[in-house]
């Protein structure tokens, strides 16, 4: 054991003396492997004799070996810090630091314009007393079509309009699908909540669409639903008019609205609300197709069949619903004439909204 302790003392003197002369990071790494390497390190080789020692000898040698290991690790840390300081000093000497120069600007991120608009839409209705509801993007045929009064032969059910997941089926054996609107959320909500109902449901939807300046196969909607007693078309028009005024700058905003009859399977009667084109000031452009008006949203009184499908009493309750395209609103609000810009991830474009 005496010989082993002497070898450890000699190894410590030799290694610490050698560490002082190291001048490069590569040499420092070679030094570490030479003395502390797990397989061939000189300290490791010496400790291979431990199993043949008595418990008392193992204790004494182990203490001395741990002390040497700690000393070597500290020497390596100190030498590495010294080399880093020397390298930094040399770099500053070659290129002096001018402390009077302005620092690099800190570029801050911001919300995506679609996220910003969606949150603004939702906030307006939350302030009017609506709750926020959410649902899955993968839906059943029943929630997406049947419960929303779509007949079996409705063209929206066709694979040319809807993305079906044919390898995944619902409980009735029908393929699941990517929701074509956020309207299924109102079915889920009504089936799990009793009236009155006042909700908005923001989310992403999917349709087979040709991509152009005003259409995309992935886009965002905010669905709205109100179910109570004595709900009227006048209530719906009043709420949507107030919404448009608040969204585009208050009651005095220079945005006009109009309602016209339309058809949607889940409402009766159905209305579309148009707003005056904010891009051209109703002079005519490619977004409004020269009419001066652009479609803002679809709406109407909830069809009695939808209330019945949700388990509500259609004789005592009535309601209205609407669906807002977030991309469309963002285009009008920010003067963007091509929806595709929101998805190209051009940081110059997105930076304008940060």
N, C-alpha and C positions, 0 to 999 in steps of 0.2 A: 504493500500500500504506500510505503514511504516513497518508493520510486515513482508511483503514479501521481502522488501529490507534487513531487518535484517536477515531473513532466508538465503538470498543469501550470505550475509557477513559471517555468521556462516558456511555455506557450503563451502565457499572458504577457510576459515582458517582450517577447518577440513580436506578437501580433499588434500590441498597442504602439510599439515603436514603428512598425511598418505602416500603421494607419496614418501616422502623421505625415508620411511622405506621399500619400495618394493625391493625384492632381487632376484626375478626370473621372466622370461618372462611370465609364466602362471599367476603369481600374478599381473603383470602389465596389462594383458588383462582383468583379473577380475576387476581390478580397473577402467579401461576404461568403461566397461559395467556398473559398479555400478553407475558411475556418469554421463556418457554420452550416455548410452544405449538409443535407440530410443523409446523403449516402457516403460521400468521400471527404467531408469536412474533417479537418484535423481534430477538432474537439469531439466530433462524433466517433471517430476512430478510437480515440483514447477511452471513451466511455463504453466501448464494446467489451472492455475487461471487467465491468461492474458485476456481471452475474457470478463471477468466481470469488467475489469478496464476501467477508462476513457482514452481518447486519451493521455492526459498528463501523466497519471500514466503508461500507456503502454510504452510511450517513455522512461521514467526514468528506469522502470524495465527492458525493453529490452536492454538498454545500459549496465546496470549492469550485466545482464545475458550473453550478448555477451562478456563482459570483462572477466567474470568467465570462459566461454567456452574456450576463447583464452588462458587463463592462464593454464587451465587444459591440453589442447592440447600441449602447450609448455612444461609443466611438464612431460607429457608422452614421448614426443620426447627426452627430456634431459635424462630421466631415462632410456629409451631404449638404447640411445647411451652409457650411463654409464655402463649398463649391458653388452653391446657388447664389450666395452673396457676391462671390467673385465674378460670376458670369453676369449678374445684373449690373454690377459696377462697370464692367467692361462695356456692356451694351449702352449704358447711359453716357459713358465717356465718348463712345463713337457717335452717338446721336443724342446730344444734350436735350433734356426735357425743358421745354418752354412753358413755364407755369402760367404765363399770361394768355396762352391760347385757350379758346373756348373748348369745353369738353364735347365729346360725341353726344349728339342729341339722344334722349331716351324715347324711343318710338313706342307709344302706347297703343294697345289694341282697342277695339271697340266692338259693339254688337253688330252682327250682320244686319243689313237694312231690312231683310225679311223678318228677322227676329224682332227688330225694333218696332216695325209696323204691327206685327202680330200682337206684341205686348201692349201696344197703344190701343188697338182695337179691343182687346180683352179688358183693358183697364176702364175704357169708357162704359162697357156693359156692367162690369163689377160695381162701378160707381152708381149705376142705375138699379142695383140690387140683385144682379144675376150671380150665380155660382159658377165655378169652372169645373167642367167634367172632362174626363179623358177616357179613351178606349184603345184597343189594340189595332195595329195596322193590318194584321191578317184577320179576316172576318169570315163568318159563315154566310152562305147564300141567303139564309133566312133573315139575318140581321141587316144585310146590305140591300136585299131586294124584296123578299116576300113580305116581311113585316112592314115594309115601307110602301106597300100597295103596288108593287111592280108585277104585272101579269106574267105568266110563264113565257110568253112569246115576246116580251118587251126587248127591243133591240139593245138596250144597255147590258142585257145578260149575255150577249154574243161575245165570243172570244175576240172579235175584232175591236171590241170596246173595253174589255175587262181582262186583267191579268189573273189567270187561274193557276193555282198550285196543284196540279193534277196528281201529284204523289202524296198529297195530304188531304184527308177527307174529314167531314164533320160527322156528327153522331148518326146522321141519316144517310151516310155514304156519298154525299155530294162533295165535290172538290172545294177546298177552301180558296179564298181569293184575296188579293190586295184590295182594300176598300177603295171604292171609287168616289166616296165623299165621306164627310165626318158625320153624316146622318145616322149611321148605326149606333153612335154614342147615345142619341136620344132614345133609341129603343132599349138599349141596355139600362139607361138611367130610369126610364119609366117602369121597366119591369122590376126594378129593385127599390123604387121610391114611390111613395104615395103623393098625390097632388096636394098643394099647388107646386108647379115646377117652373123654375126660371133658371136656365143654364145656358152657358156658351161652351162650345167644345172646339178648341183649336187643335190642329194636327195636319199631318202630311197625308196626301191621297195620291192615287195612281190611276191613270187611264191611258188607253191606247190613243195617243194623239200625235199628229204630225207637228214636230217642233218648228215654231216660227216666232215672229215678234211678239205674239200674244198668247201662244199655247205651248204647253210642255207636257210630257208624259208623267212627270212628278211635280206636284205643286202643293200649295198649302191652303187650307180653308179654315174659317171660323164659323161653326154652325151655331145657331141660336134657337132656343125653344122656350116657349112660355105656354103653360097649360093651367087653366084656372076656370072659374065660372064666369060667364058673360064676357068672354074675350071677343073683340070685334076687329074688323079690318081697319077701322079708324085707329085703334090702339097700335096696330102694327105700323101703319104709315106714320103715325106720330113719333114712335120710338125710332124708326129708321131715319126719318128726317132729322131728328135731334142728333142721332149718331153721325150723320153726314156733316152736319154743321160743326159739331165738336171736333171731328176728325180733321176737317180742313180749315180750322181756325176760328170757330165761334159762330154765334148766330148771325153775324154780319159778313161771313165769308162770301166771297164772290164765286160761289159754286151753286148751280141750279140743279134741282132734282125733278124727275118725273117718274110716274108709275104707269105701266102699261100691262094689259092682260097677257098671261103666258100660261103654259101647262107644265106641271110637274106631277108625277103620279101620287106623291105623298101629301099634296095640298090641294084644296079646292075651296074657293078659287085661287089661282096662282097669279102672282105679280112679279114683274121684273122692275127693279129700280135703276134708272139711268142717272148719270150725273153729266153736267156739261164738261166737255173735254178740257182738262187743265193744261194739256200740252200745247194746244193751238188756240185756246180761247174761243172755241166753236167756229174757227175759220176753216177747219177741215185739214186732216192729216191722215197718215197711214194707220195710226192707231184707232182713230174714230171712223176710219174709212170714208172720210169726207162729210160725215153727217153732223159733226159737232157734238154728238152725244156718244157716251161709252157705257156699256152695261156694267153696273156696279155689283149687283147681287140679285139672286132669285129668292122669292118669298111667297107666303100665302097662308091661309088658314089650314091647320092640320086636318087632313082627311079623316073622317070618322073611322075608316077601316084601320088607320094607323093607331088610333086610340084603342080600338078594340083589340088589335094584335098585341098591345102592351098591357092589356088587362084593365083598361080604364072604361068607365061608363060614358059612352059617347053621347048619351041623352042628357047627361047632367054637366058634362065638361066640354070645353072648347079650347082651342089654342091656336097659336101661330108660330111659324118657323121661318128661318132665313138662312142663307149660306153665302158667305163673303169670301171671295178669292183674294188672298193676301198679296200675291204677286201683282194682281191688277191694281189694288189700292196703292201699293208701293210705287208703281209706275206713275200713277196720277199724282201722288203726293210729292215725289221727288223729280218729276219731269223726265223720267226714263222712258225712251220710246221702244225699247227692245227687252223683253223679259229674259232673254238668254244671258244678258249681262250679269244677272244675279247669280248665275251658276258657273261662270267662267273663272271665278276666283282670281281675277286680276286685282292685285293689291293696290294698284293706282285707283281703280274704280271703288273698291271697298273702303280705301283710305279716306275717300271724300265723305263718308258717313261716320267715321270714327270720332 
